[in-house]
Amino acid sequence: MIKLLIVDDEVDFLEMLTNRLKKRKIDVEGVTSGEDALKRMEEKIFDVIVLDIKMPQGMDGIEVLRRIKKKWPLTEVILLTGHASVETSIEGLHLGAFDYLMKPASLNELLDKVGAAYERRTSQLQKIQKAKVQELVRHPGRVFDEDEEE
């Protein structure tokens, strides 16, 4: 099941969206600030974050994206903007965002992007696991040797 976090300062929009996604059996939570998102991510692993770019209080979405990608590089982030700020969205893509959506986006469009982002995260995690298994097969004792040196 996808673990989704939605970050948007518009409380009515956030509540409506999280309720609609919960009805579709998605494990979704919502927070109203970038600071709250980062705190929540310390407590729970999320697969995908839907992140509003423009939040007037505290950190904006681009700064939150930078911090997410630094600490949780495999977490996929979809930027959400109610402003026709293509330049900011492109900056976000360069910083590692999966994609962006313009508000108002349809629920189906959002679900498609979330599904695609989740697939990419899952694929990356599988590649990492495969590489770790291959490393263990090639060097079965090495993992334990490295641990002993610490």
Secondary structure as the mmCIF struct_conf table of DSSP 4:
data_model
#
loop_
_struct_conf.conf_type_id
_struct_conf.id
_struct_conf.beg_label_comp_id
_struct_conf.beg_label_asym_id
_struct_conf.beg_label_seq_id
_struct_conf.end_label_comp_id
_struct_conf.end_label_asym_id
_struct_conf.end_label_seq_id
STRN STRN1 LYS A 3 VAL A 7
BEND BEND1 ASP A 9 ASP A 9
HELX_RH_AL_P HELX_RH_AL_P1 VAL A 11 LYS A 23
TURN_TY1_P TURN_TY1_P1 ARG A 24 LYS A 25
STRN STRN2 ASP A 27 VAL A 31
BEND BEND2 THR A 32 SER A 33
HELX_RH_AL_P HELX_RH_AL_P2 GLY A 34 GLU A 43
BEND BEND3 LYS A 44 LYS A 44
BEND BEND4 ASP A 47 ASP A 47
STRN STRN3 VAL A 48 ASP A 52
BEND BEND5 ILE A 53 ILE A 53
BEND BEND6 PRO A 56 MET A 59
HELX_RH_AL_P HELX_RH_AL_P3 GLY A 61 LYS A 71
TURN_TY1_P TURN_TY1_P2 PRO A 73 LEU A 74
BEND BEND7 THR A 75 THR A 75
STRN STRN4 GLU A 76 THR A 81
BEND BEND8 GLY A 82 HIS A 83
HELX_RH_AL_P HELX_RH_AL_P4 VAL A 86 HIS A 94
TURN_TY1_P TURN_TY1_P3 LEU A 95 GLY A 96
STRN STRN5 ASP A 99 MET A 102
BEND BEND9 LYS A 103 PRO A 104
HELX_LH_PP_P HELX_LH_PP_P1 ALA A 105 SER A 106
HELX_RH_AL_P HELX_RH_AL_P5 LEU A 107 ARG A 138
BEND BEND10 HIS A 139 HIS A 139
TURN_TY1_P TURN_TY1_P4 PRO A 140 GLY A 141
HELX_RH_AL_P HELX_RH_AL_P6 ARG A 142 GLU A 149
#
